[in-house]
Amino acid sequence: MQTLGEFKLPNFFNYPPYFTLQPVKDTREKQIQLWKELILEYCRTHKIFVVGLDEDFPLFSNPVIERSLSHEAREAYLSALVSEGRAEWLDKSHRKCLLLWHRIQDWADLIISFVKDNGLEDSVMTVEEIRSGVESRGTELHGMDRTILMRALKHLEHRGKLAIFKGTSADDEGIKFSI
């Protein structure tokens, strides 16, 4: 089995036809499903939140079989993730995609678990402490994309689980948990 670093690639990654969009509808649907799962799992494993269509993303080519995904295939796979709510285009020209390997609700649930596990139920933290603080080391929250974190925090704020208060800069926005 081929790997990219520590990441084990699925068998289809070495099958040249999977690097070309298939014309038969059923085959294409299966192909798109496999690629969606691969992209999400790879990004989750490597904590990648943004993928650009024109960037040198490791999954878009396989030098072992000398195949690369066309621009059309890249856009088809990322668009399929967007249509499922697992990604969002960051620009109108569909050049960069924000990947949601956890849905916003799932990120919110991870934050609640993090708060409870660390005894922070009635505490105040900054957004940056959640993303890069000592408490978040070893969790999926550590190093997470700020845009996704803020959306998950706003979701929790609407549910009455916390209050977000602004500081003088983005780095000192605070969160008061009330769980």
N, C-alpha and C positions, 0 to 999 in steps of 0.2 A: 504494500500500500504506500502510495506517495504521500509525502508530508510537506508542509510549508512551515519550517521551524518545528515546533512541537505539535502543530495542528495537523491532524490526519485528514487527508482529503478523501472524499467518497470515490468509489470505483468509476462512476460516470465521468469524473474529471479527466480520466485518461482515454475517454471514448470520443474520437474526433467529431462525430456528428453532433454532439452536445454543445459544440462551440459554434454551430450554425443554427439559426432559427429554423425549426422544422416546419414544412409546409402543411402537413396533415394536422388538423385541429387537435385530435386526441393526443397525438405525440407531442405537439407543442405545449399543450396544457400540462402534461406530465413533466416535460423539460422545464417549463417555467416554475413549477412547484419545487422541483429539485434545486434549481438555482436560487430560489427565494430562501429555502431552508439553509442552503450552503452559505449564502451571503450573511444572513442573520447570525448563524452560529459562528462564522469566522469573525464577524465584527464584535460579537459578544465576547468571544475568547480573547481578542486583542484590544478590546475597549476602543473600537473605532466607531465614531458617531457620524462622521460625514464622509460620503464617497462622491467623488466627482466623475462625471462621464469621461472626461478627457484626461483623467489622472492615471498614473501608473499604479493601479490597484492590483495587488498580487493575484487575485482570482480571475482577473480578466484575460489572463494569458497562461498557457501551459507550454513552457519551452521544451519539455520532454517529448511532447507530440507535435511541437511546432504549430500550435494553434492559438489564435486570439479571438476574443469576442468582437464582433463588429459593433459600431456605434449603435446601430439599430437594435441589436441583441441586448446590449448594456441598458439602453433606454427601456426596452420591453421588460426586462427583469426588475429594474428599479420602479418602473411605472406600476407593475403588478404589486409590488410591496406598498406603494402609495395607495393604490385602490383598496388594499386590505387594511389600511390604517397603520401599517408597520413602518412607514417612512413618509416623509414630506419633502416636496421640492423646496429648496431654499431660495430659488430665484425663478423669475417668469420664463426664462429661456431653458429651464430644466437642465442645468449644467451640474448642479450640486444637490445632493440628496441627504437629508437628515434621517438617520436610521433609528428606528425605535424597536430595538430588540426586546425591550419591555414596553408595553403600552404605558401611557401616562398614569393610568390607574394602578398598574403594577409597580411603577416606580414609587407612587405615593404609598402603597402598602409596604414597600421595602423601607421607606423613610420611617413609617410608624413602627415597624419592627426594630429598626436601628435605634430609635428613640427609647423604646421600651427596654431593649436589651442592654442599653447603656445607662438606664435610670435617669433619663433626661426629660421625663414627662412634664415637669413644670420649669424647665430651664430655658435659658436664652442662648442662642448660638448665632454665629454669622453664617451666611451662605457659604463663604469660603471654608469655614471650619467643617462643614458637612462634606464639601468636595475634596478637601485636602488636609483635614485635621488628623490628629493622632487617633481619635476615636473611630474614624472611618477607614483607617488602614485595614486592608484585608477584606473589605466589603465591596460590593458592586458600586456603592456610592462614591468610593474614592476615585477621583479623577473623572467623574462623569461630566458630561457636557452641561455647561451652565444654562443653556436655553431649556434643555429637558428638565433639569433640576428646578428651575423657576416655574415651569409649567406644572410640575408635580406639586410644588409647594403651594401654588395658587389654587390648585385643585383641593388640597387639604385645607387651605384657608376658607374656601367656599363651604367646606364641610364642617367648619368650626373647630378644626383640630389644632390650628395655630394662627398666629397673627404675624404678618410681615411688616416690618417698619423700615423706612428708608434711612440710610445714613448720608453722609456727605459725598460718598462715592459708591460705585457698584460693589467695591470690595468690602464695605462695611454695612451692607444690608443685614438686618437682624431678623431672627425668627424667635418668637416666643411660643413654645409648645404648650398646649393645654389638652392633654390626652388623658 
